């Protein structure tokens, strides 16, 4: 005889979305006061919510210091990405239940700053054409910063070079890119089909001083045994190209479909290196977890179109 009881009851969680919202706000702002202002609440309410969350979980999540704000414990740091994901998914669930498809959460994309100019605009265009009700938000940063934002849940995916990127992330390989020599259009070797770096050994080098570009260029130089007499270094990609265009030296950059004209109005040319250095993979990195449909769709669009977009094989 059936008792009518559910044989597999769903446990009632002691954690609330409001507690998670307060906790994430404190983690992001660093103070109770800043978190309260961010989510339009009172300091006491935010503090009580975090305390209740700690009680429900059974471990301390942050250390409160009256004059120095708060510091997350190791447990607190570890659950921030999951708390953000729960809040994001709950927001999506509510919007879908209401049939408000136009307000689904955006896909948050990060990109290494030299990859972004050629890949982000057409990626947004193609994705929005297929999914007009979904928004894409994006940031540009160095790869170490992108890895950190990806790990803590601030980004859904990141467009980066695979070189030295943390192995903890899943990756979709998009396209391969090879290093080339960048020369001013008037350079004596600008018309060559390829060149050896030893042919430039007596001329100044303009080093793109950004991770992982710097180390990759230095490794190529070491392999070729070229030793330029003087090195200018800049982390700004466009300034690097402009310095070359001005005739102040040559550079090693990744081959890309960029304009031949620098911001200063000078022409530059890309010349392949002989022997060709190993290529670098451009990847779409993501946390190793189950992704929402909107993120899976963006990964698929990137995979389908990357070769055409980047102008490489």
C-alpha positions in Angstrom: 0.0 0.0 0.0 1.4 3.4 -1.0 1.8 5.9 1.7 1.9 8.8 -0.8 5.4 9.8 0.4 8.0 10.8 -2.1 10.7 8.0 -2.1 13.3 10.5 -3.3 12.6 13.7 -1.5 14.6 16.8 -2.7 16.5 18.2 0.3 15.7 21.7 1.3 18.9 23.8 1.1 19.8 26.0 4.0 21.6 28.4 1.6 19.6 31.2 0.0 20.3 33.2 -3.2 20.3 36.4 -1.1 23.1 35.0 1.0 25.1 34.1 -2.1 24.5 37.6 -3.5 25.7 39.3 -0.4 28.8 37.0 -0.2 29.8 37.6 -3.8 29.3 41.4 -3.4 31.6 41.4 -0.3 34.2 39.2 -2.1 34.2 41.7 -5.1 34.2 44.9 -3.1 36.4 43.9 -0.2 34.3 45.6 2.4 30.8 45.1 3.9 30.0 48.8 3.3 31.1 48.6 -0.4 29.0 45.4 -0.8 25.9 47.0 0.8 26.2 50.0 -1.6 26.6 47.8 -4.6 23.5 45.7 -3.9 21.5 48.5 -2.4 21.2 47.0 1.1 22.4 47.9 4.6 25.7 46.9 6.1 24.1 44.9 8.9 21.8 43.0 6.5 24.8 42.0 4.3 26.9 41.0 7.4 24.0 38.9 8.7 23.5 37.2 5.4 27.2 36.2 5.1 27.2 35.0 8.7 24.1 32.9 8.0 25.8 31.5 4.9 28.9 30.6 6.9 26.6 28.9 9.5 24.8 26.9 6.8 28.0 25.8 5.2 29.8 25.1 8.4 33.1 26.9 7.6 34.3 30.5 7.8 34.4 32.3 4.5 36.0 35.5 5.4 37.9 37.3 8.1 36.4 40.6 9.1 38.8 43.4 10.2 37.2 46.6 11.4 39.7 49.0 9.8 40.9 46.8 6.9 37.7 45.4 5.3 37.5 41.7 4.9 39.8 38.9 3.7 38.5 35.7 2.1 39.6 32.4 3.7 40.7 29.6 1.4 37.2 28.2 1.6 35.8 31.5 0.7 38.0 32.0 -2.4 37.2 28.5 -3.6 33.4 29.0 -3.6 33.3 32.4 -5.2 33.2 31.1 -8.8 30.5 28.6 -7.9 28.4 31.2 -6.1 28.6 33.5 -9.2 27.5 30.6 -11.4 24.6 29.7 -9.2 23.4 33.4 -9.2 23.8 33.6 -13.0 21.9 30.3 -13.6 19.1 31.4 -11.2 18.7 34.6 -13.1 18.5 32.7 -16.4 16.0 30.3 -14.9 13.8 33.2 -13.8 13.9 34.9 -17.2 13.2 31.8 -19.1 10.3 31.0 -16.9 8.9 34.5 -17.7 9.5 34.0 -21.4 11.9 37.0 -21.4 14.4 35.6 -23.8 15.8 39.0 -24.6 17.2 39.4 -21.1 19.2 36.2 -20.8 22.6 36.7 -19.2 25.4 37.8 -21.6 28.2 35.6 -22.7 31.3 37.0 -21.0 34.4 36.9 -23.3 37.9 37.8 -22.5 40.7 38.2 -25.1 44.4 38.7 -25.2 44.8 42.3 -26.5 46.6 41.4 -29.8 44.0 38.7 -30.7 40.9 40.8 -29.9 40.9 43.4 -32.7 40.6 40.8 -35.5 38.6 38.1 -33.8 36.2 39.8 -31.4 34.2 42.0 -33.9 33.4 39.3 -36.4 32.8 36.8 -33.7 30.2 39.1 -32.1 28.6 39.8 -35.5 28.3 36.1 -36.5 27.1 35.1 -33.1 24.4 37.8 -32.8 23.3 37.0 -36.3 22.5 33.5 -35.2 21.3 34.4 -31.7 19.9 37.9 -31.8 18.5 37.7 -28.3 21.8 37.0 -26.6 24.3 39.6 -25.7 28.1 39.4 -25.6 30.2 41.4 -23.2 34.0 41.4 -23.6 37.2 42.6 -22.0 40.9 42.7 -23.2 43.7 41.9 -20.8 47.0 40.1 -20.4 46.8 36.3 -20.4 47.6 36.0 -16.6 44.7 38.4 -15.8 42.4 36.5 -18.2 43.2 33.2 -16.5 42.4 34.7 -13.1 39.1 36.1 -14.3 38.2 32.8 -16.0 39.0 30.9 -12.8 36.9 33.1 -10.5 33.9 33.1 -12.8 34.1 36.6 -14.1 34.5 35.3 -17.7 32.8 32.4 -19.5 35.6 32.0 -22.1 38.9 33.5 -23.1 40.6 33.9 -26.4 44.3 33.4 -25.8 47.5 31.8 -27.0 47.9 28.3 -25.7 51.6 28.9 -24.8 52.0 28.9 -21.0 48.2 29.1 -20.4 47.2 27.1 -17.3 46.4 23.5 -18.0 43.4 23.5 -15.6 41.1 24.9 -18.3 39.5 23.1 -21.2 40.4 24.4 -24.6 39.1 24.5 -28.1 41.9 25.0 -30.6 40.8 27.6 -33.2 43.7 28.4 -35.5 47.5 28.3 -35.7 49.6 31.4 -36.1 53.3 31.7 -37.0 55.8 34.4 -36.0 56.9 36.8 -38.8 59.4 39.6 -39.0 57.8 43.1 -39.2 59.8 45.6 -41.3 59.2 49.1 -42.5 58.1 49.1 -46.1 61.3 50.9 -47.2 63.6 48.3 -45.6 66.1 46.5 -47.8 64.6 43.1 -47.0 60.9 44.1 -47.2 60.4 42.5 -50.6 61.8 39.1 -49.7 59.6 36.0 -49.6 61.4 34.9 -46.4 64.5 35.8 -44.4 66.8 34.5 -41.8 67.0 36.4 -38.5 70.8 36.5 -38.8 70.3 38.9 -41.7 69.0 41.4 -39.2 71.5 40.8 -36.5 73.1 44.2 -36.8 69.8 46.2 -36.6 67.8 47.2 -33.5 65.0 45.0 -32.3 61.5 46.3 -31.2 60.4 43.8 -28.6 56.7 43.3 -28.0 57.1 43.1 -24.2 53.9 41.3 -23.3 53.4 37.7 -22.0 53.6 35.3 -23.8 54.8 37.4 -26.8 58.1 38.4 -25.1 59.3 34.9 -24.2 58.2 33.5 -27.6 60.2 36.1 -29.5 63.3 35.7 -27.2 63.1 31.9 -27.8 63.1 32.4 -31.5 66.0 34.8 -31.3 68.0 32.4 -29.2 67.3 29.5 -31.6 68.6 31.7 -34.5 71.6 32.9 -32.6 70.7 36.5 -33.6 71.9 39.1 -31.1 70.5 42.6 -31.9 72.8 45.4 -30.8 69.9 47.4 -29.2 66.4 46.5 -28.0 63.4 48.8 -27.6 60.6 47.2 -25.6 57.0 48.1 -25.3 53.9 46.2 -24.1 51.7 48.2 -26.5 51.2 46.3 -29.7 50.3 49.3 -31.8 53.3 51.3 -30.5 55.5 48.4 -31.4 54.2 48.5 -35.0 54.6 52.3 -35.1 58.2 52.1 -34.0 58.9 49.7 -36.8 57.1 51.9 -39.3 59.2 54.8 -38.2 62.3 52.9 -39.1 63.6 52.5 -35.6 64.1 48.7 -35.9 62.4 45.4 -36.7 60.1 43.2 -34.7 59.0 39.6 -34.3 55.2 39.4 -34.1 52.6 36.8 -34.8 51.3 36.9 -38.4 47.9 38.4 -38.6 45.5 40.1 -41.0 46.2 43.6 -39.9 46.3 46.8 -41.9 49.7 47.5 -43.4 49.5 51.1 -42.2 50.5 52.0 -38.6 48.6 54.6 -36.5 51.4 57.1 -37.4 50.6 56.5 -41.1 53.7 54.5 -42.1 53.6 51.2 -44.0 54.9 48.0 -42.6 55.3 44.5 -44.1 55.3 41.0 -42.7 58.1 38.6 -43.9 58.1 34.9 -43.0 61.1 33.6 -41.0 63.4 30.9 -42.3 63.6 28.3 -40.9 60.0 28.7 -39.7 59.6 28.8 -35.9 57.0 26.5 -34.3 53.5 27.8 -34.6 51.3 28.9 -31.7 47.7 27.8 -31.2 45.1 30.3 -30.5 42.5 28.7 -28.3 39.2 29.4 -26.7 39.7 28.5 -23.0 36.9 27.8 -20.5 36.5 26.3 -17.1 36.2 22.5 -17.1 32.5 22.3 -16.3 29.0 22.0 -17.9 28.4 25.1 -19.9 25.1 27.0 -20.5 23.7 26.6 -24.0 24.6 30.2 -24.9 28.3 29.5 -24.1 28.3 26.2 -26.0 26.8 28.1 -29.0 29.6 30.7 -28.9 32.3 28.1 -28.8 30.7 26.4 -31.8 30.6 29.7 -33.8 34.2 30.4 -32.9 35.2 26.9 -34.1 33.3 27.2 -37.3 34.7 30.6 -38.3 38.1 31.0 -36.8 40.3 30.1 -39.7 38.5 32.5 -42.0 38.4 35.2 -39.4 42.1 35.0 -38.5 43.3 34.7 -42.1 45.5 31.6 -41.2 45.4 27.9 -41.6 
